[in-house]
Amino acid sequence: MTTETPEILSFNHLRWACRRGMLELDILLGDFVNNKYFDALSFDEKIIFQDLLLASDQDLHGFFMGGLKPESEAVANVIEKIRRAAAS
């Protein structure tokens, strides 16, 4: 049995994946990547961020602005880092 290490997307792929249908999310996520906050995340947090990009806009909006709580504490921590980056 082999275990594969998840791959971190390139900067350009991340920027593209941050483009959303909701302008608020587009700005929030794009600024997080463009302003190098993503670079400061641990490897595991980077994987969580990438996984978040697979979520629907409605779920992401709920996580960031509507009080929807993720099931995982690790995901909640990454969401909080994105919120703090947006507030700075």
N, C-alpha and C positions, 0 to 999 in steps of 0.2 A: 504494500500500500504506500502510495506517495502522497505527500502533502505539498500543495503548491502555495507559494507565498503570493498573496494578491499583489497586483501591479498598481503602482501609483501612476495616474494619468499624467501626461505631459501638460505643461502650462497651457498650451493652446487648446488641448482637449478639455481641460478643466474650464477654461474661459467659455468654450462653446457649450459645455454641459450646464453652466450657470445661467445661460440665456433661457428665460422662462416666459410663460404666457402672461404672468402678472408682473407689471413694472416694478412693484415694491420688492418682489423676490429677485428679479433680475438685478436690481441695484444692490440689494443686501448681499446676495451671494457673489456677484461679480466684484464688488468692492472688497469683499473678504479675500478673494484670490488675487485681485490686482494690486492690493495694498500690502501684500506679503504676509498677511496674517495666517494664511494657509501654510506657508513655509515654516511657521513656528510650531505647528502641530506635531505631535509624536506620530510615528508610523501608523499605529493603531487608530489614532484620531483622524489621520488622513483617509484611511480606509472607511471609517464611519462617515466622514464628510462626503466621500464619493458615493457611498450607499444612500445617503440622504438625497443626493441629486437624482436618484431613481424614483423617489417618492413623487406623488402627484402634487400639483400646485396647491390644491385645497389642503392636503395634509401639511405641507410645508408652511402655508399661511397659518394654519392652526397652531403649529409648533412655535412659530416666531411671533405671532400677533394675536392669536385667538385663544390662548390658554390650553390648547391640546397638549397633553403630556405624553412623551414617548414611553414605551414599555421598559426601555433599558436606561440605566443610570449613565452609562458611558455615552449614549446618544444625547441624553439630556445635558451632559457636560459640554459636548461639542456645540450643541445649540446655544448654550449659555455663552460660550466663547464667541460665537458669531454675533450674538446680541451685544455683548460688551464691545466688540470691535466696531460695530455700527454706531454705538453711543459715543465712541471716542473721537 
